[in-house]
Amino acid sequence: MSNLQDLAAEAYIFAVPLVYNLDQMKKSVEEGFGVLPAVPYNQFSYGQKLTDASDKFVTTNNDTVYNNAQLDLSAGPVLLEIPDMGDRYYVFQFVDAWTNNFAYIGQRSIGGNGGKFVITSADYEGELPEGYTQITAPTLFMEIVGRIAVTDEADLQNVKALQVNLHLYQMNKEAKPAGIPTATGDNDMIFWNKFKAYFNESHYAQRYQPLIDKYSTLGIFDGNISDDAKQALLAAPKTGQQQIKHLLENVPFPVENGWQKDFHVFDYNFDYFELGSLDTDEWKLPHSNEKELVQANFIRAAALGGLWGNQGFEAVYLPIYVDSDNKQLNGSHDYEVHFEQTPPTNAFWSVTMYNTTGFTLVENPIDRYSIGDRTKGIKYDEDGGLTIRISHKEPQDDANWLPSPDADFRPVLRVYLPTEDVINGTYHFPAIKKI
């Protein structure tokens, strides 16, 4: 592979999070996102039901309802008002155009009393309303990804009552957002045309300037692209995706009894820390030189498979594919997993069942898609532990049953607001054993 092709592939890795993220923002505004209906910029799209097997979004959770918004701050500041949430878990995660998590408003950061916030662009210099806490966004375009915990269908009515008092609106209600720009140019260069259009509207951190100077030799920022550079750029998406796949397959994720414990896959924000975001070395990937920065960009691109995922201090996600004998989990077998101690958390935990064909929820006769500490009727062992039964066929006692498909499957264990014991490895996750 030539140096020009290598450079183009590296530039693709740098560009793809911005392009993919803003494409998803556009889609959310125009078509909706999963169970969330389409709404204009600077308004909430409210989830009104728990996800089930009819929802085909990848690895969606069955613990919370989503309340998402796509923000365009070209229309000026946006006001966010959160009602009193009591002791219910919730979080509003702020994600910039480059997919950096730069703020968290929720139970962990402000408690259950709610609050009033004004979200502004970095260059805003106007007046702000009294009684509102300012949050400065790094980029004009950003998402708010809101999650509110729901126990079951009956509890959903309580959450809907909270949503009535959850508000998001422009400070200047008459201003019209400019919207994410539309790319122009040849269709064969559509990815790079999008990147150029999106890049021109998306502030980047100064530390990336050396990389941008390097990639500028390809002509992707000014449109002055040579024939050789164009050929390299046309090949870059395929090459870049192959490199991302190689990274995912070969990075040695920490694994315990089959559970994959990569708690730092979203730790590529090094520059923007607003309310609730932790500016500590523990929650940053290595980035002291160009090589490390390029590697962090690779991880950012790979993390698109879990777009808008929380960082580990807010929630950890542990997928598992194999049993205690390192064999693929499959519905032709019955399994148990025994927790001597359930996962320590300051919120709650759950295990959710997914197939391996699309990583979607699995239809089952009792409409149970996850099981955890909030599952009604769950039975604890005499020693205080908890044993979960995983099988395709319904057992005689289904209190602790997590239904599986009659095929390969991949559960995911989620721990919301994990304690330090989870993060530092003091707590140990048990194996899933074939019965």
NORSULJO-V117646 format. One record per backbone hydrogen bond with DSSP energy under -1.0 kcal/mol. CO is the residue of the C=O (numbers start at 1). NH is the residue of the N-H. Records with the same first field share a line. If there is no record, write none. Layout:
CO=NH, NH
This chain:
2=6
3=7
4=8
5=9
6=10
7=11
8=12
9=13
10=14
11=15
12=16
15=19
16=20
17=21
18=22
19=23
20=24
21=25
22=26
23=27
24=28
25=29
26=30
27=31, 32
33=36
36=33
45=68
52=55
57=60
63=150
65=148
66=47
67=146
68=45
69=144
70=42
71=142
72=75
73=76
77=171
78=119
79=169
80=117
81=167
82=115
85=88
89=149
90=107
91=147
92=105
93=145
94=102
95=143
96=99
100=96
102=274
103=94
105=92
106=110
112=85, 86
115=82
116=133
117=80
118=135
119=78
120=137
121=124
129=132
133=118
135=120
140=73
142=71
143=95
144=69
145=93
146=67
147=91
148=65
152=156
155=159
156=160
157=161
158=162
159=163
160=164
162=165
163=166
167=81
169=79
172=175
186=189
187=190
189=193
190=194
191=195
192=196
193=197
194=198
195=199
196=200
198=201
199=202
205=208
206=209
208=212
209=213
210=214
211=215
212=216
214=217
215=218
216=219
219=223
223=225
226=230
227=231
228=232
229=233
230=234
231=235
235=239
236=240
237=241
238=242
239=243
240=244
241=245
242=246
243=247
244=248
245=249
246=250
247=251
251=253
254=261
256=259
259=256
261=263
264=267
267=285
274=277
275=104
278=280
280=283
281=284
289=293
290=294
291=295
292=296
293=297
294=298
295=299
296=300
297=301
298=302
299=303
301=304
302=305
303=306
304=307
306=309
311=314, 315
314=417
316=415
318=413
319=260
321=329
323=326
327=323
329=409
330=333
334=435
335=390
336=433
337=388
339=386
344=419
348=416
349=373
350=414
351=371
352=412
354=410
359=59
360=355
364=367
369=353
371=351
372=375
375=378
381=384
385=381
386=339
388=337
389=402
390=335
391=404
398=401
400=389
402=391
405=407
407=331
411=320
412=352
413=318
414=350
415=316
417=346
419=423
420=424
421=427
432=324
433=336
